[in-house]
């Protein structure tokens, strides 16, 4: 009897797992990935398993977005709905991950399925709060083409459109769902770029707030800080991203054979691979004329494109929390401070909180704690506490 009971239970568990896994393209638009569609339209959706965030139903999606030149692209992502949602209306958090790498296997949606996504605890905390979390993989990460790393417009579009896609993915999110944005590091830049672009790009979203942790708001300053340091691979990622977003710039012509080799290698790596392989690499050893890569940031035609990436020239469409470590060793503290000043000068509702915890990685958990409290207050429509002036 016990043997038969155990066999029945095991068979039931296997059947449930099989049902969860075997939902290929539960939703699919008739025109397919290369067809037409508005930003945020869902191309396909499939139920997947996410072992490090088990308290959620996970749906991997392909959705429409626009690249930096407003051309249609298809982006991947994942929508996670909590098994125990918060009381009241469905609330959505558009989640922009920190630097993952350049290879398709590094995409957050894929790493969540593999159990290797380092931001899984942060996503899990949002799910525990009862929020639906829509995670973008960004352009070219997990889909054909190269990842346009830290490109302001492309990552803002991808983040806003994954929030739109969450409403259209058939997971129970209404069109008027209150929505917030969340990101740290690269994700902080994406969140910051998205919240200031939202009024013109996605005015229909009920955007209640955005968290931008340690945002690289000025790529020129960040590039100079990275060059020759232990995180110089991130500068290589940016070189690859510029090459992908602006093929007319001739970025490859700036590099020598070794430089082109390194960029090609980086495109096959995730962050942990690159950090171990290129510590302290000097970028002057990669350029055709022997100058540091950061030297080209002030020269045309690159200077104009770098200037286009500056965040803070638009007014955010919702309250923003910026948290930045005063001793950040990757994204200089001045990035967050100056972004807050630019937004405050435009009359935005900004709460800027310097973190006393040293280091880029050290500032992460402090920012997460503050962000959870901030989002809870925004969803509850409580008064803000701006620090401008």
C-alpha positions, -999 to 999 in steps of 0.1 A, spaced: 0 0 0 28 24 10 47 16 -22 17 22 -43 10 55 -25 46 66 -30 44 57 -67 12 77 -70 27 107 -54 59 106 -75 38 102 -106 17 132 -96 48 154 -90 63 143 -124 30 152 -141 29 187 -125 66 194 -134 60 182 -170 29 204 -172 49 234 -161 78 228 -184 58 218 -215 40 250 -223 59 259 -255 48 293 -268 16 295 -247 10 328 -263 23 338 -297 15 366 -321 6 353 -356 33 374 -373 63 358 -355 95 373 -342 103 391 -374 69 406 -380 51 437 -370 39 448 -336 38 477 -312 64 481 -284 54 458 -256 35 434 -277 42 398 -268 57 376 -295 57 343 -276 55 331 -240 64 298 -223 62 286 -188 96 278 -172 111 268 -139 133 291 -118 149 271 -91 163 300 -71 130 319 -70 106 290 -65 78 310 -49 66 323 -83 51 313 -116 77 322 -143 69 329 -179 97 336 -203 87 359 -231 98 375 -264 84 410 -268 86 440 -291 108 470 -284 128 497 -302 165 501 -305 184 533 -300 174 545 -335 137 536 -329 139 506 -352 118 475 -342 137 447 -323 126 416 -304 138 414 -268 135 385 -244 126 387 -207 108 369 -180 77 377 -160 74 362 -125 41 363 -106 41 356 -69 23 326 -56 11 348 -27 3 382 -42 0 413 -21 -36 423 -11 -53 447 -35 -45 455 -71 -17 437 -90 15 457 -87 43 454 -113 80 460 -109 100 464 -141 134 449 -132 166 459 -149 195 436 -140 230 447 -133 258 437 -157 254 401 -168 279 399 -197 276 398 -234 269 362 -243 233 350 -248 237 325 -220 242 354 -196 206 367 -202 188 370 -168 159 349 -180 183 321 -189 203 324 -157 172 324 -136 163 290 -152 198 277 -147 199 289 -111 230 311 -116 214 346 -116 231 367 -89 202 390 -86 178 362 -78 177 372 -40 166 408 -50 140 395 -73 128 370 -46 125 399 -21 102 417 -45 81 386 -51 79 381 -13 65 416 -11 37 404 -34 48 422 -66 48 408 -101 84 412 -114 90 417 -152 127 413 -160 142 425 -192 172 408 -209 180 440 -228 185 442 -265 208 415 -280 212 395 -248 194 362 -252 183 371 -287 200 374 -321 225 403 -325 250 419 -301 240 434 -267 240 472 -268 255 474 -234 246 506 -214 230 523 -244 207 548 -228 177 547 -252 178 509 -260 179 499 -223 152 524 -214 129 511 -242 136 475 -232 127 481 -196 95 501 -202 84 476 -229 88 446 -205 65 464 -181 40 468 -210 46 431 -220 37 420 -185 2 434 -191 -1 415 -224 14 381 -215 -17 365 -201 -5 363 -165 -33 383 -149 -18 418 -150 -44 444 -159 -36 473 -183 -38 499 -155 -16 481 -130 5 504 -109 41 500 -120 76 508 -106 111 504 -120 141 489 -102 178 485 -110 213 487 -97 245 494 -116 238 488 -153 202 483 -141 203 516 -122 213 534 -154 185 516 -172 159 525 -146 171 561 -145 170 563 -183 135 547 -184 119 569 -157 129 601 -175 119 588 -209 86 573 -198 64 605 -202 71 606 -239 77 569 -246 52 551 -224 28 577 -211 0 551 -205 20 533 -178 8 541 -143 44 547 -131 45 553 -94 83 554 -88 117 542 -97 148 530 -79 182 537 -95 211 523 -76 246 534 -84 236 546 -119 264 551 -145 247 583 -157 278 597 -174 296 571 -194 326 594 -201 334 596 -164 327 560 -158 349 549 -186 379 569 -173 374 554 -139 373 518 -152 403 521 -175 432 500 -161 414 489 -130 402 455 -119 369 460 -136 383 471 -170 363 444 -187 333 466 -183 350 492 -205 354 464 -231 317 456 -228 310 493 -235 332 493 -266 313 462 -278 280 479 -270 289 510 -290 300 489 -319 267 471 -318 245 502 -315 265 524 -339 281 503 -366 288 535 -386 314 547 -360 340 521 -371 348 511 -335 368 481 -347 391 504 -366 403 519 -333 415 486 -322 447 466 -330 446 428 -335 448 421 -298 419 446 -291 396 430 -317 405 396 -302 396 407 -267 363 422 -278 354 390 -297 363 370 -265 342 393 -243 312 387 -265 313 350 -255 316 357 -218 295 364 -187 306 389 -160 323 364 -138 343 350 -168 356 385 -178 364 396 -143 388 366 -138 404 369 -172 413 406 -176 421 421 -143 442 453 -147 443 451 -184 455 485 -199 434 496 -228 463 513 -245 476 478 -253 444 472 -273 442 504 -294 457 509 -329 476 541 -320 486 531 -284 463 555 -266 439 545 -239 404 538 -251 390 564 -228 410 591 -248 386 586 -277 356 596 -257 363 633 -262 369 630 -299 344 630 -328 326 611 -340 326 593 -307 321 623 -284 287 631 -298 275 595 -293 289 594 -258 271 627 -250 238 611 -261 241 586 -233 240 612 -205 211 607 -182 195 637 -166 184 659 -195 148 649 -192 124 652 -162 114 619 -146 77 610 -148 76 596 -113 95 600 -79 130 585 -80 152 570 -53 190 571 -60 213 552 -36 250 553 -42 280 543 -21 303 572 -12 332 549 -18 320 531 -50 350 516 -67 333 509 -101 307 537 -107 321 569 -91 299 584 -64 296 616 -84 275 598 -110 246 595 -87 251 628 -70 253 648 -102 223 630 -117 202 639 -87 213 676 -91 204 676 -128 170 662 -120 164 685 -91 172 715 -113 144 703 -136 119 702 -107 118 664 -103 109 645 -72 142 630 -62 154 613 -30 192 609 -30 207 588 -3 245 584 -1 253 549 13 281 547 39 288 511 30 320 510 9 323 496 -26 301 490 -55 292 455 -43 289 468 -7 263 494 -17 241 468 -33 223 453 -2 220 488 14 203 500 -17 180 470 -18 168 476 17 161 513 10 145 504 -24 120 479 -9 108 506 16 106 532 -11 86 510 -34 62 500 -6 56 537 1 51 545 -36 26 517 -41 7 529 -10 7 564 -24 24 578 7 40 613 7 75 614 -8 106 626 10 126 645 -17 161 658 -8 163 685 -35 175 717 -20 
